[in-house]
Amino acid sequence: MSAAAVALAKGVNYNSAGTVEFLVDMDRHQFHFMEVNTRIQVEHPVTEEVTGVDLVREQIRLAFGHSLSLKQSDIHVRGHAIECRITAEDARNEFMPTPGRITRFVVPNGDHVRVDTHCYQGYVISPFYDSLIAKLIATGSDRKHALANLKAALAEFHIEGVRSNIPFLQYLIDRPEFATGEINVKWIETSVLPGFLEN
C-alpha cells in the first residue's frame, strides 16, 4: 500500500501533506484504492506519535517552498498509537449532535496520552459546525499497551453540560474484536451499536 500511495503521489506530481486511503478485503490479501485527502488528516497525531515527525511543521515548510527536512530513511516507526475522536454526540440517539455549553471539562494526561482540543470549561459547542470536541491519542510499546492506556485515559476524561460519545467509545474499545483488529466496515453497525444500545 505504501508503494502504491507513493506511486500515485508521484504520478500527479503532488507536493504537500496528504493521505491516500485504501480498503482491504476480509482476507487481507487485496487492497483497493478509495480516495486521496489532499490535506493534513484528523488522524495525523497517530503518525506523529509513532514516528516523532511534526507533520504540520513539514506541511508549512513545503507551503513556503522549502524541501522536507528529512528523508524516508530518517523515519523510524516505534510503538503503537490509537486515536479516538471525542464528539458532542449522543450515541443512544443515532449520534445526534448535542450543542450547548460545556460546564465541566477535565482532560486526561500522562506520558502515553495526548489530547488535541480547542475546548475548555465554559466553551459553547455550536450547532452550526463539526461536533468534534477533542482528539485523544494513546500510545504504548504495542497495541495491547496502547489500548490499556486509551482505556485509562477515557475513564479520566470528564465532560458535562453536553452529551459526548465517550461512553460509546469505552464500550467499543472493550470489544475483543477491537483488541485483535478483527473488524470490518460493517462491524459498528452490526455488532457494536446493537449491544451498546441494549446496555
C-alpha positions as CSV (number, residue, x, y, z in Angstrom):
1,M,0.0,0.0,0.0
2,S,2.8,2.4,0.8
3,A,4.4,1.8,-2.6
4,A,1.0,2.4,-4.3
5,A,0.5,5.6,-2.4
6,V,3.9,6.9,-3.3
7,A,3.4,6.0,-6.9
8,L,0.1,7.8,-7.0
9,A,1.6,11.0,-5.5
10,K,4.5,10.9,-7.9
11,G,2.1,10.3,-10.8
12,V,0.2,13.5,-10.2
13,N,3.3,15.5,-9.0
14,Y,1.8,16.0,-5.6
15,N,4.0,18.0,-3.2
16,S,2.3,18.5,0.2
17,A,0.8,16.6,3.1
18,G,-1.8,14.2,2.1
19,T,-3.3,10.8,2.7
20,V,-4.0,8.0,0.2
21,E,-6.7,5.7,1.6
22,F,-7.4,2.1,0.7
23,L,-9.9,-0.6,1.7
24,V,-8.5,-4.1,2.5
25,D,-10.6,-7.2,1.8
26,M,-11.7,-9.6,4.6
27,D,-8.8,-12.0,3.9
28,R,-6.3,-9.1,4.0
29,H,-4.9,-10.3,0.6
30,Q,-6.0,-7.5,-1.6
31,F,-6.5,-3.7,-1.2
32,H,-8.4,-1.3,-3.3
33,F,-8.0,2.5,-3.8
34,M,-10.6,4.6,-2.0
35,E,-9.6,8.2,-2.0
36,V,-6.9,10.9,-1.6
37,N,-7.2,13.6,1.0
38,T,-5.0,16.5,-0.1
39,R,-4.7,18.0,3.3
40,I,-3.5,17.1,6.8
41,Q,-5.7,14.4,8.3
42,V,-7.6,14.5,11.6
43,E,-5.6,11.3,12.5
44,H,-2.2,12.9,11.8
45,P,-1.3,12.7,15.6
46,V,-1.2,8.9,15.3
47,T,1.6,9.2,12.7
48,E,3.3,11.9,14.6
49,E,3.4,9.8,17.8
50,V,4.8,6.7,16.2
51,T,7.4,8.5,14.0
52,G,8.3,11.6,16.1
53,V,7.7,13.7,13.0
54,D,5.8,17.0,13.2
55,L,3.7,16.7,10.1
56,V,2.1,20.2,10.4
57,R,5.6,21.7,10.5
58,E,6.6,19.8,7.4
59,Q,3.4,20.9,5.6
60,I,4.1,24.5,6.4
61,R,7.7,24.2,5.3
62,L,6.5,22.8,1.9
63,A,3.9,25.6,1.6
64,F,6.7,28.1,1.9
65,G,8.7,26.4,-0.8
66,H,11.2,24.6,1.4
67,S,12.1,20.9,0.9
68,L,11.3,18.3,3.5
69,S,13.6,18.4,6.5
70,L,14.1,14.6,6.4
71,K,14.3,11.7,4.1
72,Q,12.3,8.4,4.2
73,S,15.3,6.6,5.6
74,D,15.2,9.0,8.6
75,I,11.7,7.9,9.6
76,H,11.5,5.0,12.0
77,V,8.2,3.7,13.3
78,R,8.2,2.8,17.0
79,G,5.4,1.5,19.2
80,H,1.7,1.8,18.6
81,A,-0.9,4.7,18.7
82,I,-4.7,4.8,18.8
83,E,-6.8,7.9,18.3
84,C,-10.4,8.5,19.5
85,R,-12.4,11.4,18.3
86,I,-14.3,12.8,21.2
87,T,-17.5,14.4,19.9
88,A,-20.6,16.2,21.2
89,E,-22.9,13.5,20.0
90,D,-25.5,11.2,21.7
91,A,-24.7,7.6,20.6
92,R,-28.0,6.5,22.1
93,N,-29.9,8.9,19.8
94,E,-28.4,8.0,16.4
95,F,-25.3,10.1,17.2
96,M,-27.4,13.3,17.2
97,P,-25.2,16.3,17.8
98,T,-25.6,17.8,21.3
99,P,-24.7,21.5,21.1
100,G,-24.5,23.5,24.3
101,R,-22.2,24.9,27.0
102,I,-19.5,22.6,28.5
103,T,-19.9,23.0,32.3
104,R,-17.1,20.6,33.2
105,F,-14.0,19.7,31.2
106,V,-11.3,17.5,32.6
107,V,-8.8,16.0,30.2
108,P,-6.6,13.0,31.0
109,N,-2.8,13.4,31.0
110,G,0.3,11.3,31.3
111,D,3.3,10.1,29.5
112,H,1.3,8.0,27.0
113,V,-1.6,10.3,26.4
114,R,-2.0,13.3,24.1
115,V,-5.1,15.5,23.9
116,D,-5.6,17.9,21.0
117,T,-8.5,20.2,21.7
118,H,-9.9,23.7,21.4
119,C,-12.4,23.3,24.1
120,Y,-12.5,24.3,27.8
121,Q,-14.9,24.6,30.6
122,G,-17.5,27.3,29.5
123,Y,-16.9,26.7,25.8
124,V,-20.1,26.6,23.8
125,I,-20.5,23.8,21.2
126,S,-22.2,25.4,18.2
127,P,-25.0,23.6,16.3
128,F,-23.6,25.0,13.0
129,Y,-20.2,23.3,12.9
130,D,-18.5,20.0,13.4
131,S,-19.2,18.4,16.8
132,L,-15.6,17.5,17.4
133,I,-14.5,18.3,21.0
134,A,-11.1,16.7,21.1
135,K,-8.8,14.1,19.8
136,L,-7.5,11.6,22.3
137,I,-4.4,9.7,21.3
138,A,-2.9,7.0,23.5
139,T,0.5,5.3,22.8
140,G,2.3,2.2,24.0
141,S,5.0,-0.2,23.1
142,D,2.4,-2.3,21.2
143,R,-1.3,-2.4,20.6
144,K,-2.1,-4.1,23.9
145,H,-0.3,-1.4,25.9
146,A,-1.7,1.5,23.8
147,L,-5.2,0.1,24.3
148,A,-4.7,-0.2,28.1
149,N,-3.5,3.5,28.1
150,L,-6.5,4.5,26.0
151,K,-9.0,2.8,28.3
152,A,-7.4,4.6,31.3
153,A,-7.5,7.9,29.5
154,L,-11.1,7.6,28.5
155,A,-12.0,6.8,32.2
156,E,-10.3,10.1,33.2
157,F,-11.9,12.2,30.5
158,H,-14.9,14.1,32.0
159,I,-17.3,16.3,30.1
160,E,-20.5,17.7,31.5
161,G,-23.1,20.1,30.0
162,V,-23.3,18.3,26.7
163,R,-23.5,14.6,25.9
164,S,-20.4,13.1,24.4
165,N,-19.6,9.8,22.7
166,I,-17.2,8.8,25.5
167,P,-19.5,6.0,26.8
168,F,-19.8,4.6,23.3
169,L,-16.0,4.7,22.7
170,Q,-15.5,2.9,26.0
171,Y,-17.9,0.2,25.0
172,L,-16.4,-0.1,21.5
173,I,-12.7,-0.5,22.6
174,D,-13.7,-3.1,25.2
175,R,-14.9,-5.5,22.5
176,P,-12.4,-8.4,22.0
177,E,-12.5,-7.9,18.2
178,F,-11.2,-4.4,18.6
179,A,-8.2,-5.6,20.6
180,T,-7.3,-8.1,17.9
181,G,-8.2,-5.9,15.0
182,E,-10.7,-8.4,13.6
183,I,-13.2,-5.7,12.4
184,N,-14.7,-4.6,9.1
185,V,-16.7,-1.6,7.8
186,K,-20.0,-3.1,9.0
187,W,-18.7,-4.0,12.5
188,I,-20.0,-1.0,14.4
189,E,-23.4,-1.1,12.6
190,T,-24.0,-4.9,13.0
191,S,-22.1,-5.8,16.2
192,V,-21.2,-2.8,18.4
193,L,-24.1,-0.4,18.3
194,P,-26.8,-3.1,18.9
195,G,-25.0,-4.3,22.0
196,F,-24.3,-0.7,23.3
197,L,-28.0,0.2,22.9
198,E,-29.1,-2.8,24.9
199,N,-26.8,-1.8,27.9
